[in-house]
Structures are given as C-alpha cells and as structure tokens.
Amino acid sequence: MDRAQKAELVAELNQTFAEVGVVVVTRNLGMTVAQSTALRNKMREAGASYKVSKNKLAKIALGGTDYLSLGDMLTGPVGLATSVDPVAAAKVAVDFAKTTDKFVIVGGAMGATVLNEDGVKALATMPSLDELRAKIVGLLQAPAAKLASITQAPAAQLARVFNAYAEKDKEAA
C-alpha cells in the first residue's frame, strides 16, 4: 500500500468516524472468509458497516473526532463496526459474537463515551432507532383513535334511536 492509498484510507476512516453514532471495536482472530462475509452482510442489512484496517492508520484517522479515546483498544487484529444508529452495529456484533468464539468484542464508543465489552452488550439490548420511532408513532396515534371512537359513539347511538323510531312508525302504520 503506497502513501497515497494510506492517505485516502485515513481520510475515508476519518469521515466515517465523524458521521457515525457508535464504533464497536472487535477482535477477529482466525475468522474464515465465509464468516467475515456473513458478518459484513448482516452489518449491511442492519444499516451498519464492518471494516478491518491497520491499527496505525485507524489511530491517525481517530484524530479530530469524538472517538480519539478508542486508540488504546486498537491492538492486534481488530475490526471496526460502525453505524449511524447507535444500536445497530452493537446489536449485530453481539449477536455474531454468540455464534463464534473467533469474534470477540473488545469495547467501543458512543460519541465521546467509551464503552467496555459489557457496555456494548448493554447497548445491544436497547431498541433500535426505528423501533423507538414506531413506538412514538403508536403512542401518538392511540389518543387520536380513541378520540375518533368517542366522537362517533354518540352519533351511532342517535342513529340507532332514530332507526328504532322509524321501525316503530312502520309497524304502527
């Protein structure tokens, strides 16, 4: 890898670190190509990404971002799982770590907050941003639905009363 490629990779990583909501640092010693491909596919499906890069280049790319404190975790063969949604990358990484012992979560960060392995696992148990949005929409729609049913109830009762009087008049005639 020549100097220009390294500079391009550092700039790309720096831009990624500036845009994401969470970075999960993993150790992936001895993973097969099939396992790595499966992990990347799962990350992509969740709206996250997974990259393996040289530690020195990643440490340089951390400069000027909120994730500068991750530099201490970048030792040995590590991979970086990132996502804009603070839960997506952590959730996929924790789920994948359960399937193989060659993939271990080292730690991570959510903005300037550094997370250890337990912190990443706790983050993975939280609902995703989409799930929270769906809950909020459901909570907002529930009162409107109740209000609509309450306002329709008196009209329906009046209609039944009028219908009963109309049927009574028909029988009388």
N, C-alpha and C positions, 0 to 999 in steps of 0.2 A: 504494500500500500504506500503510495508516494505522498509527499507533503500536501499536495492539492486535495487529494482524496480524504486525507485526515482532516484537513480544514473544513471540507464540505460536510463530513460526518459530524464534526464538533458543532458546526452551525446548525445542522439539522436536529441534533440532540438538544441543543440549547433552546431552539424554537419549540420543540416538543415539551421540554420542561417548563417553559413559560406559559404554555397553553393548557396543560393538564391539571386535574384536581387531585390526583393521587399518583404516587410512584411506589410500586412494590418491588423490593429487591429480593431476588430468589437465587438459590444455588442449584445448578442443574448438572451435577457431575455424573457423567455416564449415561445421559439420556440418548435414546436412539433417534434416528431421523424421523421415524414414524411418530414417536412420542412428541417430538418437537413440533412436527406438522400438526398433529392433533391439538396441541396446546395453542398454537397460533390460530388455528381455525376457530377454536372455542372463544379465544380472546376477540377475534374479529366479529363473531356473531354477537358478542356482548357489547360491542362498541369500544373495545379496548385494543391495545396492541402490545406485542411482546418482542423485545429486541435483545440480542446478545451483542455486546460491544466490548472493546478493550477498556479495561478499568481506567487507565490513564486518560484516554480520550473522554470517557464519561465524566471523570473528575473535572477535567477542563471545562466540559460543557455545563457542569453544575454551577459554574461561576456566574454571578449576576442573577440567579434565580432564588426562589424560596427554598429550594431543595439542597442547598450547599452542605447541610449537615449530613447528607447521605454519603459523603465521601468516605467516612470511616467504615461503612458497610461494604464498600467495593473492593473486596479482596478475594482472590481465587476466581474460579469460573462462575460468574454471576450473569443473570439476565434481568432486564428491567421491564416490568409490566406497568403500562401507563393507561390512564383513561381520564376523560373529562368528568364523567360521572364518578364521584368519589368511592362508590361501592363496587362498580363493575369489575375492575381489574382485581381487586381484593377477593371478590366472590369467586371468580374463575380460578385464581391462583390457589385459593384454599381448597376448592373442590378438586382441582387437579392434583394437589399435594396428597390428597387422600387416596388417589389411585396408584401412585408410585412412590417408592422410597428414594428415588434418584432426584426428586424435585423437592427442595426444602425452602421454606420461606425464611429469609434472614431478617427482614424488617421492612420498613418503608417510611413514607412521609405523606402527610396530607397538608399541603402548603408548608408552613414553617414548623408544623407539629410533627415531631419524629415519633414513629410507631415501632415498637418491638414486634416480635412474632405474635404475641398474644393480642396486641393492639390491632394488627392486621386481621387476625381471626375475628375479633370483636366487630371490626368494621364490616367484615363479610356477612355478618348475621343481620345487619341493618337492611331495611328495604331500599331498593334502588330508587333513583330519582323518578323514573316513570311510574313505579308503584306508588310513591308518595303523591305524585300528581293525580293519579287515578283516585286515590283516597280523598284528596281535597275536592276533586270534581264531584265525587259521590256525596260528600258531605254538603256541598253547595246545592246539589240537585235535590236532595232529600226534603229540605223545607219547602222548596217550590212545588214538589209533587204533593206534599201534604196540604199545602195551601190550595192547590188546584182541586184536590178531592173535597176539601172542606167547603169551598165556594160552590162546587157542583152539587153537594148534598142537599141543600135547601131547595134548589131548583128541581132536583129529581123528586123530592118529597112533594113539592107542589104539583108536579106533573102527574104523580100517582093519585093525588087527591082529585085533580081535575078529571082524570081518567075515570075514577070511581064515580064521580057525579055524572059524567057523561053516560056511563053504563047504567046507572040508576035511572036516568031520564029515559033511556032507550027501553028499559024494562017496564017503566011506568006507561009508556006510550003504546 
